[in-house]
Amino acid sequence: MAVGLAVDYTLHFCHAFLAAPGVDRVERVKYTLTTMGSSILKGAGTTLIGTLPMAFSQSTIFRTFFALLFSTIIYGMAVGLILIPVVMSAIPMPTAYHLQLEHDVPEDKGVGNGQSKVVCTVVEEV
């Protein structure tokens, strides 16, 4: 459970970064922090609020479990919102054009380079 909580925030940021539009890495990190940062903070906050009653329990096991969850959430949030953005802005990462909803795929990255264009349409049945 601790691994899932710690990795959750990082994966959300990384996925949003790969799908973010932008020319350079710093612009993509800023866009990702603007769009996904608040969602990560809200997710961490609601998880902390949900576990807060365990902190006031008389049972040692509940207080210990709260300490584990609290430290895991704070650590995961720090990694996902502080460390990973710095790493993503410093290390070259490719743009995942297939994750972008509205994008202009460069000629050498998309159709005409041996890749097929995928078009998704929604069909409503009556």
Secondary structure, DSSP 8 states (H G I E B T S, - for coil): -HHHHHHHHHHHHHHHHHH---SSHHHHHHHHHHHHHHHHHHHHHHHHHHHHHHHT-S-HHHHHHHHHHHHHHHHHHHIIIIIHHHHHHHS-----GGG-SS----TTTSBTTTB-----------
